[in-house]
Amino acid sequence: MDTSISTSNDIAMTSGVGDFAQSVGSDLQILSKSVTRLARYKTIDRQINTMNLVDLRKQLEDLGRTGLEISMAAEQAQNHLKGYAVVRSPGDQEQWALTFSSTLGKAGWVVEGEFPLFKVFPIEIKIDFANDLVTVNKRTVRKLHPVAVANEVEKELTRLYRERFNPNQFMKALLRAYQVLIAESMIKAGPQRKSGSTVPLVQVFELLSLRSSYTLNQFAFDIYRLRSQPNRSYGEYQFIFGSGRDRGSVVITLPGGQKEVLGSLEVIKGGGQDD
């Protein structure tokens, strides 16, 4: 085994997932093998009752060599890690994002955005390599490999899509917010305003998020789930979601990558439903 160790003055500056596998990764493989050897002696205390001195001498010699190998490999790994950064160049960013997006793409998910902010509807992902972490919908993830991050995102997506959804509760909240906004607009515009008018969907969201950490993405996802229900009526009320523009609207990314932009809400008594 080559026991030479780089000094702090010899630290090589490396970056990117590939460099990590080549530099730090090789050190970790050596450590893993040495630790496996060390684990064989976890029952060495049995020698207290057997006193096989011949074997004990061999075991202690091997433990000493293995312990030294572990110490040297760990120091080498630390030395390489000091000079490593996940991203140092635009090329590093591009490669990380490409691997992340392609991993999720193979599973059928559409990744939007660009480094360091990504979105896989309805999840937001923020890359913060300065602090060695990634945020997935406000949940901190310490894994930095793009495939590992993609796996964490997929787990969160699976959880969200399986999560129980109460359409009646959501429609009740929509109705209350709508009625508040209509009442406010009637005060401003006068009694001639019709009660069946539309209201901006983002204003509905603003009311629903006043007392919670409810996000616009969560709101959009709830609308998506509501519109996936066979029955989208609440008592005698029907909910009509009108199309909008990209700015000041609620954007839903449908399976397959198609986008639907919604800008308004109208609640009517009876009648048909929106498409």
C-alpha positions in Angstrom: 0.0 0.0 0.0 1.2 3.5 -0.9 1.5 5.2 2.5 2.4 8.7 1.1 0.2 11.5 2.2 -0.3 14.9 0.5 0.5 17.8 2.7 -1.8 20.9 3.0 0.6 22.7 0.5 -0.1 19.9 -2.1 -3.9 20.1 -2.0 -5.3 19.8 -5.5 -8.4 21.9 -6.3 -11.1 19.7 -7.7 -14.8 20.1 -8.4 -17.7 18.3 -9.9 -19.3 14.9 -9.2 -16.8 13.1 -11.3 -13.8 14.5 -9.5 -15.3 13.6 -6.2 -15.6 10.0 -7.3 -12.0 9.9 -8.5 -10.3 11.8 -5.6 -12.3 11.5 -2.4 -14.1 8.4 -3.6 -11.0 6.3 -4.0 -10.0 7.2 -0.4 -13.4 6.2 0.8 -13.1 2.8 -0.9 -9.8 2.2 0.8 -11.3 3.2 4.1 -14.3 0.9 3.6 -12.1 -2.1 2.9 -9.9 -1.4 6.0 -12.9 -0.9 8.2 -14.3 -4.2 7.0 -11.1 -5.9 8.0 -11.2 -4.2 11.4 -14.7 -5.4 12.0 -13.5 -9.0 12.0 -11.9 -8.3 15.4 -15.0 -7.0 17.2 -15.0 -10.2 19.3 -11.4 -10.1 20.2 -12.4 -9.8 23.8 -13.2 -13.5 23.7 -9.5 -14.0 24.1 -10.0 -13.1 27.8 -11.5 -16.6 28.3 -9.5 -18.5 25.7 -6.0 -17.0 26.0 -4.9 -18.3 22.6 -1.7 -16.2 22.8 -0.4 -17.2 19.3 -3.6 -16.0 17.6 -3.8 -12.9 19.9 -0.3 -11.7 18.9 -1.2 -12.1 15.2 -4.5 -10.3 15.7 -3.0 -7.4 17.6 -0.3 -7.0 14.8 -3.0 -7.0 12.2 -5.1 -4.5 14.2 -2.1 -2.2 14.4 -1.5 -2.3 10.7 -5.2 -1.9 9.8 -5.6 1.0 12.3 -2.6 2.8 10.7 -4.1 2.2 7.2 -7.4 3.7 8.4 -5.7 6.7 10.0 -3.7 7.4 6.9 -6.6 6.9 4.5 -8.8 9.1 6.6 -6.2 11.9 6.6 -5.8 11.5 2.8 -9.5 11.8 2.3 -9.7 14.9 4.5 -6.9 16.4 2.6 -8.6 15.8 -0.8 -11.9 17.0 0.6 -10.3 20.4 1.6 -9.6 21.1 -2.0 -13.0 19.9 -3.3 -16.1 21.9 -4.2 -19.2 20.5 -5.8 -19.4 23.4 -8.2 -16.7 25.8 -9.2 -17.5 26.6 -12.8 -20.5 27.0 -15.2 -19.6 23.6 -16.6 -19.9 22.0 -13.1 -23.4 23.6 -12.7 -24.5 22.4 -16.1 -23.4 18.9 -15.6 -25.0 18.7 -12.1 -28.3 20.1 -13.5 -28.2 17.8 -16.5 -27.7 14.7 -14.3 -30.4 15.8 -11.9 -32.9 16.6 -14.6 -32.3 13.4 -16.6 -32.6 11.2 -13.5 -36.0 12.6 -12.8 -36.9 12.7 -16.5 -36.3 8.9 -16.7 -38.9 8.5 -14.0 -41.4 10.7 -15.9 -41.0 14.0 -14.0 -40.5 17.3 -15.7 -37.9 19.6 -14.2 -38.3 23.4 -14.7 -36.0 26.3 -13.8 -32.2 26.5 -13.7 -29.4 26.4 -11.2 -29.7 27.0 -8.3 -33.6 27.0 -8.3 -35.5 24.1 -9.8 -39.2 23.1 -9.7 -40.8 19.8 -10.2 -44.5 20.6 -9.8 -45.5 21.2 -7.0 -42.0 21.0 -5.4 -39.4 23.7 -5.2 -35.7 22.7 -5.0 -33.0 25.2 -3.9 -29.4 24.3 -4.3 -27.1 25.8 -1.7 -23.6 24.3 -2.1 -22.1 27.2 -0.1 -23.6 25.5 3.0 -23.5 21.9 1.6 -27.2 21.5 1.6 -30.3 21.3 -0.7 -33.8 22.4 0.2 -36.7 20.3 -1.0 -39.9 22.1 -0.2 -38.4 23.6 3.0 -36.9 20.2 4.0 -33.2 20.2 4.4 -31.3 17.5 2.5 -27.6 17.0 3.1 -27.1 14.7 0.1 -25.4 16.6 -2.7 -25.0 14.1 -5.5 -27.5 15.0 -8.3 -28.9 11.4 -8.4 -29.3 11.3 -4.6 -31.1 14.7 -4.7 -33.4 13.5 -7.5 -34.3 10.4 -5.4 -35.2 12.6 -2.5 -37.4 14.8 -4.8 -39.1 11.7 -6.2 -39.8 10.4 -2.6 -41.4 13.8 -1.8 -43.5 13.7 -5.0 -44.7 10.2 -4.3 -45.7 11.3 -0.8 -47.6 14.4 -2.1 -49.5 12.5 -4.8 -50.5 9.8 -2.3 -51.4 12.2 0.4 -55.0 12.3 1.3 -56.9 15.2 -0.2 -60.2 16.6 1.1 -61.8 18.4 -1.8 -64.8 19.6 0.2 -62.6 21.3 2.7 -60.6 23.0 0.0 -63.7 24.1 -1.9 -65.1 25.5 1.4 -61.9 27.6 1.8 -62.1 28.7 -1.8 -65.7 29.8 -1.3 -65.0 31.8 1.8 -62.1 33.6 0.2 -64.1 34.3 -2.9 -67.0 35.7 -0.9 -64.7 38.0 1.0 -63.1 39.3 -2.2 -66.5 39.8 -3.9 -67.8 41.7 -0.8 -64.7 44.0 -0.9 -65.0 44.6 -4.6 -68.7 45.5 -4.2 -67.9 48.0 -1.5 -65.3 49.6 -3.9 -67.4 49.4 -7.1 -70.9 49.9 -5.7 -74.0 47.8 -5.6 -74.2 47.4 -9.4 -71.4 44.8 -9.3 -72.8 41.3 -9.9 -72.2 38.6 -7.4 -71.1 36.2 -10.1 -68.1 38.2 -11.1 -64.6 36.7 -11.2 -61.8 37.4 -8.8 -58.0 37.1 -9.3 -56.8 33.7 -8.3 -53.7 35.0 -6.7 -55.8 37.2 -4.4 -57.6 34.0 -3.3 -54.3 32.4 -2.5 -53.2 35.5 -0.5 -56.2 35.1 1.7 -55.7 31.4 2.2 -52.0 31.9 3.1 -52.5 34.6 5.7 -52.3 32.4 8.7 -50.1 29.6 7.5 -47.0 28.7 5.5 -49.2 27.7 2.5 -47.2 28.3 -0.7 -48.4 29.2 -4.2 -47.1 25.8 -5.4 -49.2 24.0 -2.8 -52.2 26.1 -3.8 -51.7 25.2 -7.5 -51.3 21.5 -6.6 -54.6 21.6 -4.6 -56.3 23.2 -7.6 -54.8 20.4 -9.8 -56.1 17.8 -7.4 -59.5 19.4 -7.2 -59.9 19.5 -10.9 -58.9 15.8 -11.0 -62.0 15.0 -8.9 -65.1 13.6 -10.6 -67.3 15.9 -8.5 -66.1 19.5 -8.3 -69.2 21.0 -6.6 -69.7 22.1 -3.1 -73.3 22.0 -2.2 -75.0 24.2 -4.9 -71.8 26.0 -5.8 -69.7 25.4 -8.9 -66.1 26.6 -9.2 -64.9 28.0 -12.5 -61.2 28.5 -13.0 -60.4 31.0 -15.8 -57.2 31.1 -17.9 -54.6 33.8 -17.2 -51.2 35.0 -18.2 -47.8 33.9 -16.8 -47.4 36.9 -14.5 -49.8 37.2 -11.6 -51.3 33.8 -12.3 -51.2 30.2 -10.9 -49.2 27.8 -13.1 -49.9 24.1 -13.1 -47.5 21.7 -14.8 -49.5 18.7 -16.0 -48.1 15.2 -16.3 -46.0 15.2 -19.5 -44.8 18.8 -19.1 -47.8 20.8 -20.5 -48.5 24.0 -18.6 -51.9 25.4 -17.6 -52.0 29.0 -16.5 -55.0 30.0 -14.4 -55.8 33.6 -13.5 -59.3 33.9 -12.1 -61.9 32.2 -10.0 -65.7 32.4 -10.3 -68.2 30.7 -8.0 -71.7 30.3 -9.3 -74.8 28.5 -8.0 -75.7 25.5 -10.1 -74.7 25.3 -13.8 -71.9 23.4 -15.4 -68.2 23.0 -14.4 -65.1 24.3 -16.0 -63.2 21.9 -18.4 
